[in-house]
Amino acid sequence: MHTATPLHTAVSDLPPSSQAAEPNLFGLDQTRMQDFFAAHGEKPFRATQLLKWIHQQGVTDFNVMTNISKTLRQHLTDIATLHPPQEITRQTSQDGTRKWLLQVDQGNAIETVLIPETERNTLCISSQVGCALDCQFCSTARQGFNRNLSVAEIIGQLWMAEHSLRQEQGFTVPNAQPSGPYRMISNVVLMGMGEPLLNFDNVVSAMKIMMNDYAYGLSWRRITLSTAGVVPALDRLREECRVNLALSLHAPDDDLRDELVPLNKKYPLKELIPACQRYLGDDTRRRVTIEYVLLKGVNDSPQQARALVKLLRHLPSKVNLIPFNPFPQSGYERSTPKSIELFRDILIKADLITVTRKTRGEDIDAACGQLAGKVQDRSRRERRFSTSTSGVNS
Ligand code: SAH
């Protein structure tokens, strides 16, 4: 038997060949899996076999992979590992929303949320442990930044949700295929903890596994990446993996956005909006989802609604108005239903597609912006908010 690479060191899934650590095959997309097999003298089709076993069948034991020879299975056991993230807890909200707390290393856990709807099951996944961006209204920001998640840890969230739901439904290997009636997760949003574009390579690689027909086979329409607006990375994303884009805007002008989303000081609106336009290009099927958390007395006035209309004039978009979800010492309040309605009506009258997002999973702290996992608090805010729960809200 091999000795497994401790999970907490496996931030990169395929270590440089100079290192002795075994790669976690969980985190290899098709190209990397082929490279891995090529380096061991095996044909490229081994990569698709492995992808199918891991992601379609949910298998984590090489010995179960019956279309692979016994010798190769033994060899794989010696040279590689297969580690999904470890589940710590699972909670279900009264409205059916579920939240998993997953251990990613000794000091850190991340959160993944399933939002069931009539027509689809959306999984909200995390891309980093904590977040460096310091958006003022977001609970994850309180923890500061710990580290990027590896590809295995990102795709592992989908694997875990997909296969534990299948098990609950009584679908068993080897008959459960990823499409048709067996597919449990229909949509993925990268809107959990962290800024996905600041963990670019790992996020793109994980999205490639999501889209791969030998794995989850999700189309680009079913994957949405949400960003606070890392402009150079948007151009790269367009080239490398052009999924749906959501932009966390939250303010119609630079002064207010500088305050709410400090990243705006680096990439102000005059750069950000054109970057979104470039992302869409001439593809008329595409729109940017604009996320706008409504904070009472801060960004929810009719005047600000009109400024937003003006800002989005030349950007094909749909606006998601998100009632603020409070957390201890956030310093903000949710806008009143009346001002939310007024704000929405101004946008709709100006022909902007606008929906007010329903808050889900509040009773289990699974609502937007409440994901805090259980991480080592690396922020200076810890002192400022010393009476808070230091980022542990689950
Ligand atoms: N860093 C990425 C993804 C994580 S935040 C981004 O900025 O888009 C994802 C979304 O969570 C944000 O757009 C925001 O809409 C929402 N959010 C954050 N804090 C929130 C809060 N307290 N209440 C409601 N929504 C919140």
Residues whose N, C-alpha, C, O or C-beta is under 5 A from the ligand:
A	BS01	SAH	F137 C138 S139 L190 M191 G192 G194 E195 P196 S226 T227 A228 S248 E291 V293 I322 P323 F324 N325 C368 G369
